[in-house]
Amino acid sequence: ENRLRIEAISESQRGFKTQIKEYGAIIHNMKEATDAKRKQLADYSSAIDDIKEKQKDRKELRRRNTLLSRNLHGLKQQLADSERTGTERAKALEAEAQRFRTSLEEKDALARDK
């Protein structure tokens, strides 16, 4: 009877050892899966950081583009104002030149009449 108990206990121990090995293999596989998930998470995190950085760059480019557009608009306005002023000045100078020519012609005519 003791021998049967010892054999039963031995059989039970072998079963426990087999289960422990199986659990060890399961734990090992779970650890590998967890490590793989951690690496994947790190890759995703890195990709998200890259995207955030690109979004910052895009925002900065958009801000610079807005400033350049405003500057360009201001320069176009200044150029239009300058052209208008130049045209007005040219017309004024042409009118002054015409008055001067008319004055010379009148003086010339008076000189001939004398």
KOLLUMVO-37499 format. One record per residue (C-alpha): residue number from 1; residue in three letters; z, y negated, x negated. Coordinates in pm, 1 decimal, padded with zeros to 6 digits, always signed. Example, Ala and Ser with C-alpha at 12.3 -4.5 7.8 and 13.67 -1.06 7.14 Angstrom:
2
+------+-------+----------+----------+----------+
| numi | vexmi |        w |        v |        u |
+------+-------+----------+----------+----------+
|    1 |   ALA | +00780.0 | +00450.0 | -01230.0 |
|    2 |   SER | +00714.0 | +00106.0 | -01367.0 |
+------+-------+----------+----------+----------+
% end
This chain:
114
+------+-------+----------+----------+----------+
| numi | vexmi |        w |        v |        u |
+------+-------+----------+----------+----------+
|    1 |   GLU | +00000.0 | +00000.0 | +00000.0 |
|    2 |   ASN | +00079.1 | -00240.7 | -00286.3 |
|    3 |   ARG | -00246.9 | -00145.8 | -00445.8 |
|    4 |   LEU | -00433.2 | -00237.7 | -00127.5 |
|    5 |   ARG | -00248.0 | -00566.3 | -00115.2 |
|    6 |   ILE | -00333.6 | -00634.4 | -00478.5 |
|    7 |   GLU | -00700.3 | -00550.0 | -00413.1 |
|    8 |   ALA | -00699.6 | -00770.4 | -00103.6 |
|    9 |   ILE | -00541.9 | -01053.1 | -00301.2 |
|   10 |   SER | -00791.6 | -00999.9 | -00583.9 |
|   11 |   GLU | -01078.2 | -01001.8 | -00335.2 |
|   12 |   SER | -00937.5 | -01313.0 | -00177.3 |
|   13 |   GLN | -00907.9 | -01478.9 | -00519.4 |
|   14 |   ARG | -01270.5 | -01387.7 | -00600.7 |
|   15 |   GLY | -01371.2 | -01542.5 | -00269.2 |
|   16 |   PHE | -01172.9 | -01857.4 | -00351.1 |
|   17 |   LYS | -01328.8 | -01871.8 | -00698.4 |
|   18 |   THR | -01675.5 | -01840.5 | -00544.4 |
|   19 |   GLN | -01592.7 | -02115.1 | -00293.4 |
|   20 |   ILE | -01455.4 | -02334.7 | -00572.1 |
|   21 |   LYS | -01781.1 | -02286.2 | -00768.7 |
|   22 |   GLU | -01985.0 | -02367.1 | -00457.1 |
|   23 |   TYR | -01770.9 | -02675.2 | -00388.5 |
|   24 |   GLY | -01809.6 | -02774.5 | -00755.7 |
|   25 |   ALA | -02188.3 | -02747.9 | -00722.1 |
|   26 |   ILE | -02178.7 | -02949.7 | -00398.5 |
|   27 |   ILE | -01960.6 | -03217.2 | -00563.4 |
|   28 |   HIS | -02195.7 | -03225.5 | -00864.5 |
|   29 |   ASN | -02499.5 | -03266.7 | -00635.8 |
|   30 |   MET | -02320.9 | -03537.3 | -00436.6 |
|   31 |   LYS | -02231.6 | -03717.4 | -00761.9 |
|   32 |   GLU | -02597.2 | -03706.1 | -00871.5 |
|   33 |   ALA | -02708.0 | -03831.1 | -00528.9 |
|   34 |   THR | -02446.4 | -04108.4 | -00544.1 |
|   35 |   ASP | -02563.3 | -04207.3 | -00893.1 |
|   36 |   ALA | -02922.8 | -04214.1 | -00770.2 |
|   37 |   LYS | -02820.7 | -04433.2 | -00474.6 |
|   38 |   ARG | -02629.7 | -04666.3 | -00708.9 |
|   39 |   LYS | -02938.5 | -04701.1 | -00928.0 |
|   40 |   GLN | -03153.3 | -04763.9 | -00621.1 |
|   41 |   LEU | -02901.4 | -05023.0 | -00502.0 |
|   42 |   ALA | -02909.7 | -05192.2 | -00843.3 |
|   43 |   ASP | -03292.5 | -05195.8 | -00830.9 |
|   44 |   TYR | -03286.7 | -05347.4 | -00481.0 |
|   45 |   SER | -03028.2 | -05601.0 | -00588.9 |
|   46 |   SER | -03241.7 | -05698.5 | -00886.5 |
|   47 |   ALA | -03550.0 | -05727.7 | -00663.5 |
|   48 |   ILE | -03355.5 | -05947.0 | -00420.0 |
|   49 |   ASP | -03240.4 | -06167.7 | -00707.6 |
|   50 |   ASP | -03603.1 | -06199.6 | -00822.1 |
|   51 |   ILE | -03711.1 | -06294.9 | -00469.7 |
|   52 |   LYS | -03432.2 | -06553.4 | -00444.0 |
|   53 |   GLU | -03536.6 | -06701.9 | -00778.3 |
|   54 |   LYS | -03898.9 | -06719.5 | -00665.6 |
|   55 |   GLN | -03788.6 | -06887.1 | -00343.1 |
|   56 |   LYS | -03597.6 | -07145.0 | -00548.5 |
|   57 |   ASP | -03908.9 | -07197.4 | -00760.8 |
|   58 |   ARG | -04119.7 | -07229.9 | -00446.6 |
|   59 |   LYS | -03873.9 | -07482.8 | -00300.2 |
|   60 |   GLU | -03880.8 | -07681.1 | -00625.0 |
|   61 |   LEU | -04260.9 | -07671.9 | -00628.8 |
|   62 |   ARG | -04268.1 | -07784.1 | -00265.4 |
|   63 |   ARG | -04028.4 | -08070.2 | -00349.9 |
|   64 |   ARG | -04240.7 | -08174.1 | -00648.0 |
|   65 |   ASN | -04556.8 | -08148.4 | -00440.2 |
|   66 |   THR | -04401.5 | -08374.9 | -00177.1 |
|   67 |   LEU | -04306.8 | -08630.4 | -00442.9 |
|   68 |   LEU | -04653.3 | -08616.4 | -00596.9 |
|   69 |   SER | -04811.8 | -08657.1 | -00252.4 |
|   70 |   ARG | -04596.7 | -08963.0 | -00188.4 |
|   71 |   ASN | -04684.7 | -09106.0 | -00528.8 |
|   72 |   LEU | -05052.7 | -09036.5 | -00468.0 |
|   73 |   HIS | -05034.4 | -09204.5 | -00127.5 |
|   74 |   GLY | -04863.9 | -09505.7 | -00288.3 |
|   75 |   LEU | -05128.0 | -09523.8 | -00560.6 |
|   76 |   LYS | -05407.4 | -09501.5 | -00303.0 |
|   77 |   GLN | -05243.9 | -09785.8 | -00110.5 |
|   78 |   GLN | -05210.3 | -09992.8 | -00428.0 |
|   79 |   LEU | -05574.5 | -09925.8 | -00514.7 |
|   80 |   ALA | -05686.5 | -10027.0 | -00164.6 |
|   81 |   ASP | -05475.0 | -10341.9 | -00187.7 |
|   82 |   SER | -05612.8 | -10416.3 | -00532.8 |
|   83 |   GLU | -05970.9 | -10363.7 | -00415.0 |
|   84 |   ARG | -05912.0 | -10588.0 | -00114.5 |
|   85 |   THR | -05752.3 | -10854.6 | -00333.1 |
|   86 |   GLY | -06034.9 | -10819.0 | -00587.3 |
|   87 |   THR | -06296.0 | -10853.5 | -00314.8 |
|   88 |   GLU | -06121.6 | -11159.3 | -00171.3 |
|   89 |   ARG | -06093.6 | -11309.4 | -00521.3 |
|   90 |   ALA | -06460.1 | -11236.1 | -00592.1 |
|   91 |   LYS | -06561.4 | -11405.7 | -00266.7 |
|   92 |   ALA | -06341.8 | -11705.4 | -00351.1 |
|   93 |   LEU | -06495.3 | -11728.0 | -00701.0 |
|   94 |   GLU | -06847.0 | -11696.4 | -00555.1 |
|   95 |   ALA | -06767.9 | -11975.1 | -00307.3 |
|   96 |   GLU | -06628.6 | -12187.7 | -00593.3 |
|   97 |   ALA | -06940.2 | -12115.6 | -00801.2 |
|   98 |   GLN | -07162.5 | -12209.5 | -00505.8 |
|   99 |   ARG | -06972.8 | -12539.2 | -00460.6 |
|  100 |   PHE | -07011.1 | -12604.4 | -00832.4 |
|  101 |   ARG | -07389.0 | -12534.6 | -00818.0 |
|  102 |   THR | -07421.7 | -12753.8 | -00510.1 |
|  103 |   SER | -07229.5 | -13029.6 | -00686.5 |
|  104 |   LEU | -07454.8 | -12998.3 | -00992.1 |
|  105 |   GLU | -07764.2 | -13005.3 | -00775.2 |
|  106 |   GLU | -07637.3 | -13316.8 | -00595.2 |
|  107 |   LYS | -07557.1 | -13488.9 | -00925.4 |
|  108 |   ASP | -07898.3 | -13385.5 | -01059.0 |
|  109 |   ALA | -08065.7 | -13522.7 | -00747.7 |
|  110 |   LEU | -07870.9 | -13850.2 | -00776.6 |
|  111 |   ALA | -07965.0 | -13878.5 | -01143.2 |
|  112 |   ARG | -08334.3 | -13833.5 | -01058.7 |
|  113 |   ASP | -08317.2 | -14089.4 | -00780.8 |
|  114 |   LYS | -08185.6 | -14354.5 | -01017.3 |
+------+-------+----------+----------+----------+
% end
